[in-house]
């Protein structure tokens, strides 16, 4: 396998940078979009709830070099205690059981969380249960995600009021969310009267409220989540609350990119927005490849992939990737 190794050497840093510049962003982005897909099989632990694939949307912010081009493109927080560098703001769609990030949208700190989330709609499938934190809830975004046919389970802010229309046996209750423009009037178009949720002014939801207690009452926190699953027999309140609490697993996936694939605290290294985006898609590809390897290993050994170490797997890959390939890159 290594019979060509003496006639070829790893390119220098400057040569690699020139090659990256010629390549641009789009090939890396397309490769990721065509490669990344849910990895969980029907028997993968922690990946399903009543036949629904558990998915989450969540953001990550990563520092980029403070060059004039990056500052103009991505911006940075001014004043306060936030980091002094420009940052990318990305929102990803990830799978609970395998921690695979299957879709992502790259934005800036000015985009917030909801704008990039809209770009993920094309990656959501009907068999998914999409879980999100309270920063994502808005009536119009809820409508748009409902058009995918997927089930939704989102946390909502404490200030939103939900009328109790019907109390259910599991302690949850039926309520409805509505467009702000119709809250003070009698005009209403119920979801049952339309085929497209975006045409409805009032949409029924099921509300689940529960408290997570700490060591004392001061550390307890009340959660309120809403879902499109209206029948408790389809998924009861305890199951949905437990599913929401597992959302932190996807947060770990994003931290793996930020602190383990990258040198912790250093962020991305490219000095232009085009190369920043290329680097981001490359990171997502690398993370997906490692997670796919872990999912395959876990399935082979009949264990939960949560029992496998991302850091150890990454070290295994790093040791193997420097081995000589079966053919010379020059010959391709």
C-alpha positions in Angstrom: 0.0 0.0 0.0 2.8 2.4 0.8 5.0 1.7 -2.3 4.4 5.3 -3.6 5.1 7.0 -0.2 8.7 8.0 -1.1 7.6 9.9 -4.2 4.9 12.0 -2.5 4.9 14.2 0.5 2.1 16.0 2.4 1.7 19.5 0.8 2.9 22.5 2.8 0.6 24.8 4.7 0.8 27.5 2.0 0.1 25.0 -0.8 -2.9 23.6 1.1 -4.2 27.2 1.6 -4.0 27.9 -2.1 -5.8 24.7 -2.9 -8.5 25.6 -0.4 -8.9 29.0 -2.0 -9.4 27.4 -5.5 -11.9 24.9 -4.1 -14.2 27.5 -2.4 -17.2 26.8 -0.2 -19.8 25.1 -2.5 -18.1 21.7 -3.0 -17.8 21.2 0.8 -21.3 22.3 1.4 -22.8 20.1 -1.3 -20.7 17.1 0.0 -22.1 17.6 3.5 -25.7 18.0 2.3 -25.5 14.9 0.2 -23.7 12.8 2.9 -25.4 13.8 6.1 -28.5 11.8 6.9 -30.0 10.2 10.1 -28.0 7.2 11.2 -30.3 5.5 13.8 -31.8 2.2 12.8 -35.1 1.0 14.3 -33.2 -0.7 17.1 -30.8 2.1 18.0 -31.2 3.0 21.7 -32.4 6.5 22.7 -33.4 7.4 19.1 -37.1 6.8 19.1 -40.3 7.6 20.9 -43.4 5.7 19.8 -42.0 5.3 16.3 -40.9 8.9 16.0 -37.3 9.7 15.4 -36.0 12.0 18.1 -34.4 15.2 16.7 -33.4 18.6 18.0 -32.5 22.0 16.7 -30.0 24.1 18.6 -27.4 26.8 17.9 -23.7 27.1 18.3 -21.4 30.2 18.2 -17.7 29.9 17.2 -15.1 32.6 17.1 -13.4 33.6 13.9 -10.3 35.7 13.3 -10.9 39.4 13.7 -10.1 40.5 10.1 -11.9 43.4 8.4 -13.7 41.0 6.0 -14.8 38.6 8.8 -16.0 41.5 11.0 -18.1 43.0 8.1 -19.6 39.6 7.2 -20.2 38.1 10.7 -20.1 40.9 13.1 -19.2 40.8 16.8 -20.8 41.8 20.1 -19.8 45.3 21.3 -19.0 46.0 24.9 -20.0 43.9 27.9 -18.3 40.6 28.8 -18.9 38.8 25.5 -15.9 37.5 23.5 -14.1 40.2 21.5 -13.9 38.3 18.2 -16.4 38.0 15.4 -18.5 34.9 15.5 -20.4 32.6 13.2 -23.9 31.7 14.5 -25.0 28.3 13.2 -28.2 26.3 13.8 -28.2 22.6 13.3 -30.7 19.7 13.2 -29.3 16.7 15.1 -30.3 13.1 16.0 -30.6 12.2 19.7 -29.4 8.6 19.6 -26.3 9.0 17.4 -25.5 12.7 18.0 -25.2 13.1 14.2 -25.8 16.6 12.9 -27.8 16.0 9.7 -28.4 19.5 8.6 -27.2 23.0 9.4 -27.5 26.6 8.4 -24.7 29.1 8.9 -25.5 32.7 9.8 -24.3 35.7 11.8 -24.8 36.9 15.4 -27.5 39.3 14.0 -29.7 36.5 12.6 -30.8 35.2 16.0 -32.0 31.6 16.2 -35.3 31.6 14.3 -34.0 32.9 10.9 -31.4 30.1 10.4 -34.0 27.5 11.7 -36.2 28.2 8.8 -33.5 26.9 6.4 -33.8 23.5 8.1 -37.4 22.8 7.0 -36.3 20.9 3.9 -34.4 18.4 6.0 -37.3 17.5 8.4 -39.3 14.3 7.7 -42.7 13.2 8.8 -41.5 10.4 11.1 -39.5 12.9 13.3 -40.3 14.4 16.6 -38.5 17.8 16.5 -37.6 19.3 19.9 -36.5 22.9 20.5 -35.7 25.2 23.3 -37.8 28.3 24.1 -35.8 30.7 22.0 -37.4 29.2 18.8 -41.1 29.5 19.6 -43.0 31.9 17.5 -46.4 31.4 15.9 -45.3 31.7 12.3 -42.3 29.4 12.8 -44.5 26.9 14.5 -46.8 27.0 11.5 -43.9 26.5 9.1 -42.6 23.5 10.9 -46.1 22.0 11.0 -46.1 21.9 7.2 -43.4 19.3 7.2 -45.8 16.8 8.8 -43.3 16.1 11.7 -44.4 16.2 15.3 -43.2 19.1 17.4 -42.2 19.5 21.0 -41.0 22.9 22.0 -40.4 24.7 25.2 -42.1 28.1 25.5 -41.4 31.2 27.5 -43.1 31.7 30.9 -44.8 34.9 29.7 -46.9 33.2 27.0 -50.5 32.5 28.3 -52.3 29.4 27.3 -56.1 29.0 27.9 -57.0 25.7 29.4 -59.6 24.2 27.0 -59.5 20.6 28.2 -57.6 18.8 31.0 -56.3 15.4 30.0 -55.9 12.3 32.2 -52.1 12.5 32.2 -52.1 16.1 33.7 -51.5 17.9 30.4 -54.1 20.0 28.8 -55.4 21.1 25.4 -54.9 24.8 24.5 -54.4 26.8 21.4 -51.9 29.2 19.9 -53.0 32.0 17.6 -51.7 34.8 15.5 -51.1 38.1 17.3 -53.3 40.0 14.8 -56.4 38.0 15.8 -56.0 37.9 19.6 -58.2 40.9 20.2 -60.9 40.1 17.6 -63.4 37.4 16.8 -61.9 36.5 13.4 -60.6 32.9 13.4 -59.6 30.2 11.0 -59.2 27.0 12.9 -56.6 24.4 11.8 -59.4 21.9 11.1 -60.8 24.2 8.4 -57.6 24.4 6.3 -55.2 22.0 4.6 -52.1 24.2 5.1 -51.3 25.2 8.8 -50.0 28.5 7.5 -53.5 29.5 6.6 -54.8 28.9 10.2 -55.1 31.7 12.7 -55.7 29.3 15.7 -53.9 26.0 16.1 -54.6 23.5 18.9 -51.6 22.4 21.0 -51.1 20.2 24.1 -49.4 21.8 27.0 -47.2 19.9 29.5 -45.9 21.6 32.7 -43.5 20.1 35.2 -40.9 21.1 37.7 -37.4 19.9 38.0 -36.3 20.2 41.6 -32.7 20.8 42.9 -31.3 20.3 46.3 -33.5 23.1 47.6 -36.6 25.0 46.4 -34.4 27.9 45.1 -32.8 25.6 42.5 -36.0 24.2 41.1 -37.1 25.1 37.6 -40.5 24.9 36.0 -40.7 23.8 32.4 -43.6 24.3 30.0 -43.5 22.5 26.7 -46.1 22.4 23.9 -46.6 19.7 21.3 -48.6 18.8 18.3 -49.2 15.3 19.7 -52.7 15.9 21.2 -53.6 12.4 22.3 -52.0 11.2 25.5 -52.3 7.6 24.4 -50.0 8.5 21.5 -47.4 9.8 23.9 -48.1 10.6 27.5 -46.8 13.7 29.4 -44.1 11.7 31.3 -42.7 10.4 28.0 -42.6 13.8 26.4 -41.1 15.5 29.4 -38.3 12.8 29.5 -37.8 13.3 25.7 -37.4 17.0 26.1 -34.8 16.5 28.9 -32.7 14.5 26.5 -32.2 17.5 24.3 -28.9 18.2 26.1 -27.4 15.3 24.3 -27.6 17.3 21.1 -26.0 20.2 22.8 -23.1 17.9 23.5 -22.7 17.2 19.8 -22.3 20.9 19.0 -19.8 21.2 21.9 -17.8 18.4 20.4 -17.3 20.5 17.2 -16.4 23.6 19.2 -14.1 22.1 21.8 -12.7 18.8 20.5 -12.5 19.0 16.7 -11.2 22.5 17.2 -8.6 23.6 19.7 -10.6 24.6 22.7 -10.9 28.4 22.9 -9.3 29.2 19.5 -12.2 28.9 17.1 -11.9 28.8 13.3 -8.7 30.0 11.7 -9.6 31.3 8.2 -9.3 35.0 7.5 -12.0 35.4 4.8 -15.8 34.7 5.0 -15.6 32.3 2.0 -12.9 30.2 3.8 -14.7 30.4 7.1 -17.8 28.8 5.5 -15.6 26.2 3.8 -14.0 25.4 7.1 -17.4 25.1 8.8 -18.7 22.6 6.3 -15.5 20.6 6.6 -15.9 20.5 10.4 -19.4 19.2 10.0 -18.2 16.5 7.6 -15.5 15.4 10.0 -17.9 15.3 13.0 -20.5 13.4 10.9 -17.8 10.8 9.8 -16.7 10.2 13.4 -20.3 9.9 14.6 -21.1 7.5 11.8 -18.2 5.4 12.8 -19.3 5.3 16.4 -22.9 4.4 15.4 -21.6 1.5 13.3 -19.4 0.3 16.1 -22.2 0.5 18.6 -24.6 -1.4 16.4 -22.0 -4.0 15.8 -21.4 -4.5 19.5 -25.1 -4.1 20.4 -24.5 -1.2 22.8 -25.8 2.3 23.2 -23.5 4.8 21.3 -23.6 7.0 24.4 -21.3 4.5 26.1 -18.6 5.2 23.5 -16.1 8.0 23.9 -16.0 10.7 21.2 -12.5 11.7 22.2 -11.2 8.2 22.0 -12.8 7.6 18.7 -11.4 10.9 17.4 -7.9 9.8 18.5 -8.3 6.5 16.7 -9.3 8.3 13.5 -6.3 10.7 13.9 -3.9 7.8 14.2 -5.3 6.0 11.2 -5.7 9.0 8.9 -1.9 9.5 8.6 -1.4 6.0 7.3 -0.5 5.7 3.6 -3.5 5.2 1.4 -3.7 2.5 -1.3 -3.2 5.0 -4.1 -1.3 8.2 -4.5 -3.4 11.4 -4.5 -1.2 12.7 -7.4 -2.4 9.9 -9.7 -6.1 11.0 -9.3 
